Amino acid sequence: MLHALATVIALALLTLSTTPTAADTKVLAPLKADRVVVLKSERRLMLMQGNRVLRAYRIALGRYAIGHKIKAGDNRTPEGEYILDRRVKDSKFYRALHISYPNWYDRTQAEFLGVPPGGAIMIHGQPNDVPKDYVGHPKIDWTTGCIAVTNREMDEIWAMVADGTEIKIYP
């Protein structure tokens, strides 16, 4: 018994006295998404890296969530391929990432219909001036066409998604 205890102590002292190698001290890089996928029918936003889902969030959408955004003021969330092109510093919401809506298809469709396509579509947190309990997030689709998450979730998305990241929004 004493021999086993002495061996364990000797191994512990040997481990503590060795100098760590570069591999031992390597700090893991923070996770970064290479694209964002939104499934409107499931009210789900996923941060992706390759084929791996890094994070998934329950979301709220525009009040009239079914169907593609056609015109300004229709309270629909667009569907298609876009870019998260910039961070909005002066948003009415807790942090916001701007979505590059309208794209060429959206502008062409709106022009054909003779209506303005709208804009200012974002992924954002909760409103700055309304209590979160009043909003009903995420049980109620309460935005005017944006994609909403909680403020804590928005902090994660903000850290994991770079400007220029692709976002695909599916029905």
C-alpha positions in Angstrom: 0.0 0.0 0.0 2.8 2.4 0.9 4.6 1.6 -2.3 1.5 2.5 -4.4 1.0 5.7 -2.5 4.7 6.7 -3.0 4.3 6.0 -6.8 1.3 8.2 -7.1 3.0 11.1 -5.2 6.1 10.7 -7.3 4.1 10.8 -10.6 2.2 13.9 -9.3 5.4 15.7 -8.5 6.9 14.8 -11.8 3.8 16.1 -13.7 3.8 19.3 -11.7 7.5 20.0 -12.3 7.5 19.6 -16.1 7.3 22.7 -18.3 4.1 22.9 -20.3 4.5 22.5 -24.1 2.8 24.8 -26.7 0.2 22.1 -27.2 -0.6 22.1 -23.5 -1.1 25.9 -23.4 -3.0 26.2 -26.6 -6.2 28.3 -26.1 -9.2 27.3 -28.1 -10.3 29.9 -30.5 -13.9 31.1 -30.1 -16.5 29.4 -32.3 -17.3 31.4 -35.5 -20.2 30.6 -37.8 -19.6 30.6 -41.5 -23.3 30.9 -42.3 -26.7 31.4 -40.6 -29.7 29.3 -41.5 -33.3 30.3 -40.6 -36.2 27.9 -40.8 -39.3 30.1 -40.6 -41.8 27.3 -40.3 -39.9 25.9 -37.3 -39.1 29.4 -35.8 -35.5 28.3 -35.6 -32.2 30.2 -36.3 -29.0 28.1 -36.5 -25.4 29.2 -36.6 -23.5 26.8 -38.8 -19.8 25.9 -39.4 -19.6 23.6 -42.3 -22.3 21.0 -41.7 -22.1 21.4 -37.9 -24.8 23.3 -36.0 -22.9 25.5 -33.5 -26.0 27.0 -31.9 -29.8 27.0 -32.4 -32.3 29.5 -31.2 -36.0 29.9 -31.0 -37.0 33.0 -32.9 -39.9 35.4 -33.4 -40.6 36.7 -36.9 -42.7 39.3 -38.6 -46.4 39.4 -37.6 -47.4 37.7 -40.9 -44.7 35.1 -40.9 -46.1 32.9 -43.7 -44.9 33.8 -47.1 -42.1 35.9 -48.6 -41.8 39.6 -48.0 -43.2 41.4 -51.0 -43.4 45.1 -50.1 -42.7 47.6 -47.4 -45.0 47.4 -44.5 -46.3 43.9 -45.1 -44.9 42.7 -41.7 -43.4 39.6 -43.4 -39.9 38.2 -43.0 -38.1 37.7 -46.3 -37.1 34.3 -47.7 -33.9 33.8 -49.8 -30.2 34.3 -49.7 -28.7 37.4 -48.1 -25.6 38.7 -46.3 -25.3 39.9 -42.8 -23.7 43.1 -44.0 -23.2 45.3 -41.0 -23.8 45.9 -37.3 -26.3 48.5 -36.5 -25.1 50.7 -33.7 -28.1 53.0 -33.2 -30.9 50.4 -33.3 -34.2 50.6 -31.3 -33.4 47.0 -30.3 -30.7 45.4 -28.2 -28.0 44.9 -30.8 -28.9 44.4 -34.4 -27.2 42.7 -37.5 -28.5 44.1 -40.8 -29.7 41.7 -43.5 -29.0 42.7 -47.1 -32.7 42.6 -48.0 -33.8 43.5 -50.7 -31.6 41.5 -53.1 -31.9 41.6 -56.9 -34.9 39.2 -57.0 -36.8 41.2 -54.3 -36.2 44.5 -56.1 -37.3 43.0 -59.4 -40.4 41.5 -57.9 -41.4 44.7 -56.2 -40.8 46.8 -59.3 -43.0 44.4 -61.3 -45.8 44.8 -58.7 -45.3 48.6 -58.6 -44.6 48.6 -54.8 -41.5 49.6 -52.7 -39.7 46.4 -51.5 -39.0 47.7 -48.0 -35.8 47.3 -46.1 -34.3 47.6 -42.6 -34.6 43.8 -42.0 -32.3 42.6 -39.2 -31.6 40.0 -36.6 -32.0 41.7 -33.3 -32.6 41.4 -29.6 -35.5 42.8 -27.6 -36.8 46.4 -27.9 -34.9 48.9 -25.9 -38.0 50.8 -24.6 -40.5 48.0 -24.0 -40.4 45.5 -21.1 -39.6 42.0 -22.4 -42.7 40.5 -20.7 -44.9 42.8 -22.8 -43.4 41.6 -26.1 -44.3 37.9 -25.6 -41.1 36.6 -27.1 -40.8 34.0 -28.6 -44.4 32.8 -28.4 -45.7 35.6 -30.5 -44.4 36.8 -33.9 -44.1 40.4 -33.0 -41.6 42.1 -35.4 -42.3 44.0 -38.5 -40.3 41.6 -40.6 -37.1 41.1 -38.6 -35.8 38.0 -36.8 -35.8 38.4 -33.0 -34.0 36.6 -30.3 -33.4 37.2 -26.6 -30.7 39.7 -25.6 -28.5 36.9 -24.2 -28.8 35.0 -27.5 -28.1 38.2 -29.4 -24.8 38.5 -27.4 -23.8 35.0 -28.6 -24.8 35.7 -32.2 -22.9 39.0 -32.1 -19.7 37.3 -31.0 -20.0 34.3 -33.3 -21.1 36.0 -36.6 -18.8 38.3 -38.6 -20.0 41.0 -41.0 -20.2 39.5 -44.5 -21.6 36.1 -43.3 -24.2 34.5 -45.5 -27.7 34.0 -44.2 -30.3 31.7 -45.9 -33.9 32.1 -44.8 -36.2 29.2 -45.7 -40.0 29.1 -45.5 
